[in-house]
């Protein structure tokens, strides 16, 4: 199969959120971007306009919608908003910082995805529940866009879950990948292989418009 017919997914995390939510398990809190986040979103839009998209999907949450707004104002395909692309629900971790979660729930910072996978965040989504929400949405996107380039604007946890699904990795293994604000990850889907072509490229830090 020629490369022109391969499906490409660009997974884009939202920009920096307002300062009061830094280093907080925000999850499904519907927060805004910070002033810096709005600037990151503008730089992201300039970077992405060098690419051609056949379709765009996005989480309905405000931080994603504010991130995608500068990009959509320049003749791109209309976005399709999918509730299944919301961030993972952290349950009783929601609104707590890392130190509070580690102290109250007896975990190390590197173990948070293990706890999510095992359903140890009280009243939150377990790994299997999170996957059951995201995977049908992802499979439908792929089914509907063979040989096309698709943008998926979402959240760090959703990017990790998509990587877990496509690379056939346990969710906790994705803790080895940094997924930063406006990080862009590009995956090409070969017939029997998902190939990571770009991982966590952050335009505000790594790219300057020519």
C-alpha positions, 0 to 999 in steps of 0.5 A: 500500500502506498503512503498516500493511502495510509490513514494519519491521526494527529493527536493534539492535547489542549493548551495550558490551563488557568494557573489555579489548576496547574498540577491538579487532577482536573479531569472533567472539571471544565476549566479555561485556558490561561493567558499563556495557553491562548498564546500557545493555541495561536502558535499551534494553529500556525503550525497546523496550517502547514498540514492538510486535514480531511476531518477534525474531531474534538472534545467538548470541554472548554480547554479543548474548544479554546485551543482549537478556536484559532485553528478553525478560523482559517478555512479548516474542515468543521470540527465534529464534537464527540463527548467520548473524547472528554478527559478521564474522570478522576473521581475523588482525586478531582481537584487535588494536587499530586501531593494530596493524592499521593498522601491520601491514596498511598501512591507514588507519582509514577504509579497514577496510571497503574491506579487508574488502570486498576480502578483505585481512584474512588468513584472515578473511571477505571482503565477498562471503563475509560477504554470502553468509552474511547475505543469505539469512538476511535475505531469509528473515526478510523473506519470513516476516514481510510487514507485520510488525515484526521485531527483529534483535539483532546486531553492528555489522558485521552492521548495516552489511551489512544496510544495504548489502544493503537500500540497495544500497550497497557495504559500504565506503560504510556507513563513513559511518554510525556504529553505536554500542553499542545503536544502533537503526536502523529500516528500512521496506520499501516495495515498491521502496524501503527507507526508513531511518526511524531511524539509530543511535538510542542510548537510553542517550544519546538517550532518557529514559523519560517 
